[in-house]
Amino acid sequence: MSFFTKLKSALGNSKPSETKAVLDTIEAITNDIEHEPYAIAEQNVLYAGLNELGGYYFFQTVIVGNFHVKTKIGGQLIMIGENFELKLESDSVEFESDPTDVKGRSITKIDFQIEEEDAAKITNSKLNELVLTCKKHEITFSVINNKKKK
């Protein structure tokens, strides 16, 4: 089972059957999901990973929290690090958030295609911030483990 399949199953059914009346917080989200978050924002948690499929590289993201969007124009992700900035366009121009069983919480999966040489830069760079722009939304995430990966 892939990381994203496990993540989605941990959040429960995509159609809310019975909403739980709880205050959704970053701590509540991270406690509900067994995977390590990549970055956090005020009311959203970003889970991410770099994957390769048939010679194409993707930076796959899953945003969990109050971010809820339906778009046909895509989104952008700006990765900001030490002496490093990279702007990625979403792989698909159409995507939308799915509600979860927790009131006010959605899950949004967005893949960003990335060139092989840029994938190497991400792996070897110290990232500090990710800025997601989609429609009228702009969310700045702070990278949690911003140490260089070896």
Buried (B, 14 or more C-beta within 10 A) or exposed (E): EEBBEEBBEBBBEEEBEEEEEEEBEBEBBBEBBEBEBBBBBEBBBBBBBBBEEEEEBBBBBBBBBBBBBEBEEBBBBBBBBEEBEBEBEBBBEEBEBBBBBBEBBBBBBBBBBBEEEBBEBBEEBEBBBBBBBBEEEEBBBBBEEBEEEE
